[in-house]
Amino acid sequence: MILQLNTKSGWEDIISQYPLIHVKFSDANLLVSPSSWKEIPTNLEPYIAQSWYMDSDIQLASKKFLPGKRKITLGDVSIGGDSGNTIMMTGPCSVESEIQITACAELCSFIYFNALT
């Protein structure tokens, strides 16, 4: 469950009592609970402006929380959203030998350069 606080302060006291993670999102203070939470504890209700029930632990990435397309800007490059840009990421965690690393790099280069033409 994601909880939006109706105050700018006080979250420190709340997270000292519950297994919650504090996240600053835009100008709002959010608390993220384990997905096992099905309802807001009664003593927290006065502090909560809005809540979103989530059925998984990848709550902040959920379309239930933010239904639109995500856009990330890194320097001069925007990825996702309506930018039309796609990033392909590869790494040694996906391979087990030098031969596989080389084959993976060659395949990614082939895909990248063919996408440009």
Biotite code that builds the C-alpha atoms (Angstrom):
import biotite.structure as struc

atoms = struc.array([
    struc.Atom([0.000, 0.000, 0.000], chain_id="A", res_id=1, res_name="MET", atom_name="CA", element="C"),
    struc.Atom([1.217, 3.487, -0.814], chain_id="A", res_id=2, res_name="ILE", atom_name="CA", element="C"),
    struc.Atom([0.149, 6.185, 1.618], chain_id="A", res_id=3, res_name="LEU", atom_name="CA", element="C"),
    struc.Atom([0.310, 9.899, 0.861], chain_id="A", res_id=4, res_name="GLN", atom_name="CA", element="C"),
    struc.Atom([0.660, 11.988, 4.001], chain_id="A", res_id=5, res_name="LEU", atom_name="CA", element="C"),
    struc.Atom([-1.478, 15.084, 4.429], chain_id="A", res_id=6, res_name="ASN", atom_name="CA", element="C"),
    struc.Atom([1.308, 16.835, 6.332], chain_id="A", res_id=7, res_name="THR", atom_name="CA", element="C"),
    struc.Atom([4.874, 17.649, 5.382], chain_id="A", res_id=8, res_name="LYS", atom_name="CA", element="C"),
    struc.Atom([6.283, 16.418, 8.677], chain_id="A", res_id=9, res_name="SER", atom_name="CA", element="C"),
    struc.Atom([5.702, 13.616, 11.135], chain_id="A", res_id=10, res_name="GLY", atom_name="CA", element="C"),
    struc.Atom([6.690, 10.742, 8.873], chain_id="A", res_id=11, res_name="TRP", atom_name="CA", element="C"),
    struc.Atom([9.774, 10.059, 11.024], chain_id="A", res_id=12, res_name="GLU", atom_name="CA", element="C"),
    struc.Atom([7.562, 9.159, 13.994], chain_id="A", res_id=13, res_name="ASP", atom_name="CA", element="C"),
    struc.Atom([5.316, 6.979, 11.844], chain_id="A", res_id=14, res_name="ILE", atom_name="CA", element="C"),
    struc.Atom([8.131, 4.949, 10.259], chain_id="A", res_id=15, res_name="ILE", atom_name="CA", element="C"),
    struc.Atom([9.711, 4.377, 13.667], chain_id="A", res_id=16, res_name="SER", atom_name="CA", element="C"),
    struc.Atom([6.533, 2.470, 14.616], chain_id="A", res_id=17, res_name="GLN", atom_name="CA", element="C"),
    struc.Atom([5.795, 0.622, 11.351], chain_id="A", res_id=18, res_name="TYR", atom_name="CA", element="C"),
    struc.Atom([7.781, -1.167, 8.597], chain_id="A", res_id=19, res_name="PRO", atom_name="CA", element="C"),
    struc.Atom([7.388, 1.694, 6.113], chain_id="A", res_id=20, res_name="LEU", atom_name="CA", element="C"),
    struc.Atom([9.693, 3.362, 3.611], chain_id="A", res_id=21, res_name="ILE", atom_name="CA", element="C"),
    struc.Atom([9.544, 7.140, 3.159], chain_id="A", res_id=22, res_name="HIS", atom_name="CA", element="C"),
    struc.Atom([9.696, 8.478, -0.412], chain_id="A", res_id=23, res_name="VAL", atom_name="CA", element="C"),
    struc.Atom([9.679, 12.133, -1.456], chain_id="A", res_id=24, res_name="LYS", atom_name="CA", element="C"),
    struc.Atom([7.639, 12.248, -4.674], chain_id="A", res_id=25, res_name="PHE", atom_name="CA", element="C"),
    struc.Atom([7.266, 15.640, -6.365], chain_id="A", res_id=26, res_name="SER", atom_name="CA", element="C"),
    struc.Atom([6.086, 17.753, -3.434], chain_id="A", res_id=27, res_name="ASP", atom_name="CA", element="C"),
    struc.Atom([4.354, 14.894, -1.578], chain_id="A", res_id=28, res_name="ALA", atom_name="CA", element="C"),
    struc.Atom([5.560, 12.634, 1.205], chain_id="A", res_id=29, res_name="ASN", atom_name="CA", element="C"),
    struc.Atom([4.730, 8.997, 0.545], chain_id="A", res_id=30, res_name="LEU", atom_name="CA", element="C"),
    struc.Atom([5.037, 5.986, 2.782], chain_id="A", res_id=31, res_name="LEU", atom_name="CA", element="C"),
    struc.Atom([5.318, 2.563, 1.174], chain_id="A", res_id=32, res_name="VAL", atom_name="CA", element="C"),
    struc.Atom([4.150, -0.411, 3.217], chain_id="A", res_id=33, res_name="SER", atom_name="CA", element="C"),
    struc.Atom([4.614, -4.126, 2.581], chain_id="A", res_id=34, res_name="PRO", atom_name="CA", element="C"),
    struc.Atom([2.093, -5.471, 0.072], chain_id="A", res_id=35, res_name="SER", atom_name="CA", element="C"),
    struc.Atom([0.617, -7.578, 2.861], chain_id="A", res_id=36, res_name="SER", atom_name="CA", element="C"),
    struc.Atom([-1.070, -4.435, 4.243], chain_id="A", res_id=37, res_name="TRP", atom_name="CA", element="C"),
    struc.Atom([-4.717, -4.525, 3.191], chain_id="A", res_id=38, res_name="LYS", atom_name="CA", element="C"),
    struc.Atom([-5.918, -1.478, 5.132], chain_id="A", res_id=39, res_name="GLU", atom_name="CA", element="C"),
    struc.Atom([-4.555, 1.586, 6.879], chain_id="A", res_id=40, res_name="ILE", atom_name="CA", element="C"),
    struc.Atom([-4.034, 1.145, 10.630], chain_id="A", res_id=41, res_name="PRO", atom_name="CA", element="C"),
    struc.Atom([-6.689, 3.174, 12.475], chain_id="A", res_id=42, res_name="THR", atom_name="CA", element="C"),
    struc.Atom([-4.184, 5.383, 14.303], chain_id="A", res_id=43, res_name="ASN", atom_name="CA", element="C"),
    struc.Atom([-2.594, 6.426, 10.963], chain_id="A", res_id=44, res_name="LEU", atom_name="CA", element="C"),
    struc.Atom([-5.850, 7.447, 9.255], chain_id="A", res_id=45, res_name="GLU", atom_name="CA", element="C"),
    struc.Atom([-5.703, 11.105, 10.431], chain_id="A", res_id=46, res_name="PRO", atom_name="CA", element="C"),
    struc.Atom([-2.293, 11.505, 8.744], chain_id="A", res_id=47, res_name="TYR", atom_name="CA", element="C"),
    struc.Atom([-3.226, 10.012, 5.353], chain_id="A", res_id=48, res_name="ILE", atom_name="CA", element="C"),
    struc.Atom([-4.516, 12.185, 2.488], chain_id="A", res_id=49, res_name="ALA", atom_name="CA", element="C"),
    struc.Atom([-4.725, 9.393, -0.094], chain_id="A", res_id=50, res_name="GLN", atom_name="CA", element="C"),
    struc.Atom([-3.845, 5.718, -0.384], chain_id="A", res_id=51, res_name="SER", atom_name="CA", element="C"),
    struc.Atom([-3.339, 3.134, -3.114], chain_id="A", res_id=52, res_name="TRP", atom_name="CA", element="C"),
    struc.Atom([-3.708, -0.575, -2.408], chain_id="A", res_id=53, res_name="TYR", atom_name="CA", element="C"),
    struc.Atom([-1.139, -2.657, -4.286], chain_id="A", res_id=54, res_name="MET", atom_name="CA", element="C"),
    struc.Atom([-1.000, -6.407, -4.647], chain_id="A", res_id=55, res_name="ASP", atom_name="CA", element="C"),
    struc.Atom([2.755, -6.667, -5.247], chain_id="A", res_id=56, res_name="SER", atom_name="CA", element="C"),
    struc.Atom([5.942, -5.264, -3.749], chain_id="A", res_id=57, res_name="ASP", atom_name="CA", element="C"),
    struc.Atom([6.872, -3.276, -6.889], chain_id="A", res_id=58, res_name="ILE", atom_name="CA", element="C"),
    struc.Atom([4.393, -0.648, -5.830], chain_id="A", res_id=59, res_name="GLN", atom_name="CA", element="C"),
    struc.Atom([5.999, 2.588, -7.028], chain_id="A", res_id=60, res_name="LEU", atom_name="CA", element="C"),
    struc.Atom([6.450, 1.111, -10.524], chain_id="A", res_id=61, res_name="ALA", atom_name="CA", element="C"),
    struc.Atom([2.835, -0.054, -10.666], chain_id="A", res_id=62, res_name="SER", atom_name="CA", element="C"),
    struc.Atom([0.421, 1.266, -13.288], chain_id="A", res_id=63, res_name="LYS", atom_name="CA", element="C"),
    struc.Atom([-2.128, 1.449, -10.439], chain_id="A", res_id=64, res_name="LYS", atom_name="CA", element="C"),
    struc.Atom([-0.024, 4.179, -8.826], chain_id="A", res_id=65, res_name="PHE", atom_name="CA", element="C"),
    struc.Atom([1.101, 6.052, -11.959], chain_id="A", res_id=66, res_name="LEU", atom_name="CA", element="C"),
    struc.Atom([-1.038, 5.016, -14.908], chain_id="A", res_id=67, res_name="PRO", atom_name="CA", element="C"),
    struc.Atom([0.809, 7.058, -17.548], chain_id="A", res_id=68, res_name="GLY", atom_name="CA", element="C"),
    struc.Atom([3.988, 6.287, -19.445], chain_id="A", res_id=69, res_name="LYS", atom_name="CA", element="C"),
    struc.Atom([7.211, 6.937, -17.540], chain_id="A", res_id=70, res_name="ARG", atom_name="CA", element="C"),
    struc.Atom([9.777, 9.295, -19.047], chain_id="A", res_id=71, res_name="LYS", atom_name="CA", element="C"),
    struc.Atom([13.328, 9.538, -17.753], chain_id="A", res_id=72, res_name="ILE", atom_name="CA", element="C"),
    struc.Atom([15.719, 12.297, -18.817], chain_id="A", res_id=73, res_name="THR", atom_name="CA", element="C"),
    struc.Atom([19.454, 11.710, -18.568], chain_id="A", res_id=74, res_name="LEU", atom_name="CA", element="C"),
    struc.Atom([21.310, 14.799, -19.694], chain_id="A", res_id=75, res_name="GLY", atom_name="CA", element="C"),
    struc.Atom([20.122, 15.603, -23.223], chain_id="A", res_id=76, res_name="ASP", atom_name="CA", element="C"),
    struc.Atom([18.473, 12.212, -23.817], chain_id="A", res_id=77, res_name="VAL", atom_name="CA", element="C"),
    struc.Atom([14.900, 11.324, -22.879], chain_id="A", res_id=78, res_name="SER", atom_name="CA", element="C"),
    struc.Atom([13.864, 7.679, -22.629], chain_id="A", res_id=79, res_name="ILE", atom_name="CA", element="C"),
    struc.Atom([10.331, 6.329, -22.515], chain_id="A", res_id=80, res_name="GLY", atom_name="CA", element="C"),
    struc.Atom([7.140, 8.338, -22.340], chain_id="A", res_id=81, res_name="GLY", atom_name="CA", element="C"),
    struc.Atom([6.304, 9.752, -25.759], chain_id="A", res_id=82, res_name="ASP", atom_name="CA", element="C"),
    struc.Atom([9.976, 10.369, -26.631], chain_id="A", res_id=83, res_name="SER", atom_name="CA", element="C"),
    struc.Atom([10.160, 7.524, -29.157], chain_id="A", res_id=84, res_name="GLY", atom_name="CA", element="C"),
    struc.Atom([13.566, 6.574, -27.734], chain_id="A", res_id=85, res_name="ASN", atom_name="CA", element="C"),
    struc.Atom([14.393, 3.100, -26.497], chain_id="A", res_id=86, res_name="THR", atom_name="CA", element="C"),
    struc.Atom([17.458, 2.007, -24.572], chain_id="A", res_id=87, res_name="ILE", atom_name="CA", element="C"),
    struc.Atom([18.875, -1.489, -24.715], chain_id="A", res_id=88, res_name="MET", atom_name="CA", element="C"),
    struc.Atom([20.961, -2.455, -21.726], chain_id="A", res_id=89, res_name="MET", atom_name="CA", element="C"),
    struc.Atom([23.226, -5.466, -21.582], chain_id="A", res_id=90, res_name="THR", atom_name="CA", element="C"),
    struc.Atom([25.743, -6.583, -19.106], chain_id="A", res_id=91, res_name="GLY", atom_name="CA", element="C"),
    struc.Atom([27.934, -9.332, -17.757], chain_id="A", res_id=92, res_name="PRO", atom_name="CA", element="C"),
    struc.Atom([25.166, -10.481, -15.402], chain_id="A", res_id=93, res_name="CYS", atom_name="CA", element="C"),
    struc.Atom([23.441, -12.003, -18.442], chain_id="A", res_id=94, res_name="SER", atom_name="CA", element="C"),
    struc.Atom([26.407, -14.085, -19.605], chain_id="A", res_id=95, res_name="VAL", atom_name="CA", element="C"),
    struc.Atom([28.747, -16.689, -18.132], chain_id="A", res_id=96, res_name="GLU", atom_name="CA", element="C"),
    struc.Atom([31.883, -16.554, -20.293], chain_id="A", res_id=97, res_name="SER", atom_name="CA", element="C"),
    struc.Atom([34.007, -14.265, -22.433], chain_id="A", res_id=98, res_name="GLU", atom_name="CA", element="C"),
    struc.Atom([32.602, -15.902, -25.562], chain_id="A", res_id=99, res_name="ILE", atom_name="CA", element="C"),
    struc.Atom([29.058, -15.074, -24.436], chain_id="A", res_id=100, res_name="GLN", atom_name="CA", element="C"),
    struc.Atom([30.021, -11.467, -23.604], chain_id="A", res_id=101, res_name="ILE", atom_name="CA", element="C"),
    struc.Atom([31.497, -11.018, -27.089], chain_id="A", res_id=102, res_name="THR", atom_name="CA", element="C"),
    struc.Atom([28.489, -12.646, -28.780], chain_id="A", res_id=103, res_name="ALA", atom_name="CA", element="C"),
    struc.Atom([26.090, -10.483, -26.743], chain_id="A", res_id=104, res_name="CYS", atom_name="CA", element="C"),
    struc.Atom([28.004, -7.284, -27.613], chain_id="A", res_id=105, res_name="ALA", atom_name="CA", element="C"),
    struc.Atom([28.092, -8.201, -31.315], chain_id="A", res_id=106, res_name="GLU", atom_name="CA", element="C"),
    struc.Atom([24.356, -8.938, -31.365], chain_id="A", res_id=107, res_name="LEU", atom_name="CA", element="C"),
    struc.Atom([23.508, -5.675, -29.574], chain_id="A", res_id=108, res_name="CYS", atom_name="CA", element="C"),
    struc.Atom([25.729, -3.699, -31.952], chain_id="A", res_id=109, res_name="SER", atom_name="CA", element="C"),
    struc.Atom([24.072, -5.381, -34.927], chain_id="A", res_id=110, res_name="PHE", atom_name="CA", element="C"),
    struc.Atom([20.587, -4.590, -33.599], chain_id="A", res_id=111, res_name="ILE", atom_name="CA", element="C"),
    struc.Atom([21.544, -0.983, -32.758], chain_id="A", res_id=112, res_name="TYR", atom_name="CA", element="C"),
    struc.Atom([23.157, -0.166, -36.105], chain_id="A", res_id=113, res_name="PHE", atom_name="CA", element="C"),
    struc.Atom([20.362, -1.830, -38.095], chain_id="A", res_id=114, res_name="ASN", atom_name="CA", element="C"),
    struc.Atom([17.825, 0.212, -36.144], chain_id="A", res_id=115, res_name="ALA", atom_name="CA", element="C"),
    struc.Atom([19.574, 3.400, -37.300], chain_id="A", res_id=116, res_name="LEU", atom_name="CA", element="C"),
    struc.Atom([19.164, 2.555, -40.983], chain_id="A", res_id=117, res_name="THR", atom_name="CA", element="C"),
])
